[in-house]
């Protein structure tokens, strides 16, 4: 019972975070529900697919509301000379995209709040998401 209540609180807090992050630009709110830090596919489907699309190509249901098209995540290795850019991706998830106008949410902050700022679980989320992105690469 307590656990369910906690999830409800965290959910509300995160939905607010996302709302603020996107407020000044597109009016889209993607609710951040609970997912397993061990399940990269589940995290991707819940948190990334709304913009980047299930296949990573950038045609998610919310993508048309964005100013900049979401990056094609199925082309990351090909765009990097055939090498899947692990450290770049970890850095994007940890520090955000380089230019401040980007509508890509700050995942480090969101994952940190989700896990009561437990850095081990936050890193587990980052690493399992990056592993899942690897499976989306076109060959
Ligand atoms: C609200 C829409 C939205 C959501 C949700 C979203 N992204 Fe993005 N993402 C974008 C946009 C827009 C860009 C392009 C940003 C730019 O370069 O201007 C982007 C860019 C990226 C990039 C390329 C950044 C770079 O500099 O190389 C990666 C990698 C990425 N997203 C991964 C993810 C992952 C993983 C998730 C889920 C945890 C996610 N995104 C969720 C909108 C989103």
Boltz pocket constraint, residues with backbone or C-beta under 6 A from the ligand:
constraints:
  - pocket:
      binder: B
      contacts: [[A, 30], [A, 43], [A, 44], [A, 47], [A, 48], [A, 49], [A, 50], [A, 51], [A, 52], [A, 62], [A, 66], [A, 68], [A, 69], [A, 70], [A, 71], [A, 73], [A, 89], [A, 92], [A, 97], [A, 98], [A, 101], [A, 102], [A, 103], [A, 104], [A, 105], [A, 107], [A, 129]]
      max_distance: 6.0
